[in-house]
Amino acid sequence: MIYKPPVVQSRGAVHWFLEVFLSRITSPRINFVSDDWRVQKLRNLIRSDPARVQLNLNDVCKQLGLCISGRQARRLFKTCMGIGIKQYVKKKRLIAAAQQLRTTDAPIKAVAIDTGYRHVRNFTRCFSKEFGLSPIEFRTVWRSHMSGHDLLDDELRKCCRDNST
């Protein structure tokens, strides 16, 4: 078995990791068009239950009373938010997972299921792609290097709160 240094050590320092992590969750939202009430309803649904939106957007639009098709909803959402609905949902799910990994000792499988992923492998792949670390590495790095750093903890809470809007 060949020893591989942890990702954080191999890429430089913990500061690099935190810079990447915080920059991903603090990216500003651009209002291309004034927010539409239908987009607001979709965002509220995504905030409350992101896994439900992935089922069938046509059905979701009917249930919310939007009077538009799933295709129209996707176009409207992208116009208003500057990001596609799938990417938006995925980002929200991964931010929720990162928050859960930071604050709980729940197993990775439980975190994956709670955030709408059916398979841990898919969750781990998406999480690693977004944050540059596997969920286990993320939890380990965050806990070992962030204990007692209230400033960054407050900054992360603020970023997650800003992203929930």
C-alpha positions, -999 to 999 in steps of 0.1 A, spaced: 0 0 0 14 34 -10 11 63 14 -7 93 0 -6 125 20 -40 140 28 -54 163 0 -51 194 22 -14 187 28 -7 178 -8 -23 209 -22 -5 233 2 -22 243 34 -54 243 52 -58 280 43 -60 270 6 -88 245 15 -108 271 35 -103 297 8 -117 273 -18 -146 262 4 -156 296 15 -154 311 -20 -176 284 -34 -204 290 -9 -201 328 -10 -203 333 -47 -226 363 -53 -259 358 -69 -265 380 -100 -300 392 -106 -304 391 -144 -341 399 -142 -362 410 -112 -372 380 -92 -403 364 -104 -429 351 -80 -427 316 -96 -390 315 -91 -395 325 -55 -419 296 -50 -394 272 -65 -366 286 -44 -388 281 -13 -395 245 -22 -358 239 -29 -349 254 5 -374 232 23 -371 199 3 -344 198 -25 -350 161 -32 -386 167 -43 -377 190 -71 -356 163 -88 -385 140 -92 -406 157 -119 -405 194 -125 -438 193 -144 -456 178 -114 -439 202 -91 -451 232 -111 -487 219 -111 -486 213 -73 -473 248 -67 -498 263 -91 -473 280 -113 -493 274 -146 -461 268 -165 -444 236 -178 -412 222 -164 -392 234 -194 -406 270 -190 -397 268 -153 -361 258 -161 -357 287 -185 -373 312 -161 -353 300 -132 -320 303 -152 -329 338 -164 -337 351 -129 -310 332 -110 -282 330 -135 -278 293 -128 -298 263 -139 -322 247 -115 -303 214 -113 -271 231 -104 -289 253 -79 -305 223 -62 -272 204 -62 -253 233 -47 -280 237 -19 -279 200 -12 -241 200 -9 -241 231 13 -266 214 36 -244 183 36 -213 203 45 -232 220 73 -243 186 86 -208 172 84 -195 202 104 -221 201 132 -230 164 136 -214 130 141 -239 114 118 -225 87 94 -217 98 59 -245 75 46 -270 93 68 -259 127 57 -261 116 20 -297 103 25 -307 134 45 -296 156 16 -314 137 -11 -287 113 -24 -297 77 -28 -261 63 -32 -232 72 -10 -208 69 -39 -226 95 -60 -228 118 -29 -190 114 -23 -182 121 -59 -203 152 -61 -191 165 -27 -154 159 -37 -159 177 -70 -175 207 -53 -152 211 -23 -120 192 -33 -122 168 -4 -142 137 4 -169 140 31 -147 121 56 -117 143 48 -138 174 50 -151 165 85 -116 156 97 -100 187 84 -127 210 96 -128 196 131 -90 194 135 -82 229 122 -113 249 130 -119 242 167 -118 275 184 -120 296 153 -152 314 159 -146 341 133 -145 316 104 -175 297 120 -195 329 120 -184 337 85 -196 302 73 -229 307 90 -233 341 74 -224 326 39 -249 297 43 -276 321 55 -269 344 25 -270 314 1 -303 303 14 -320 334 0 
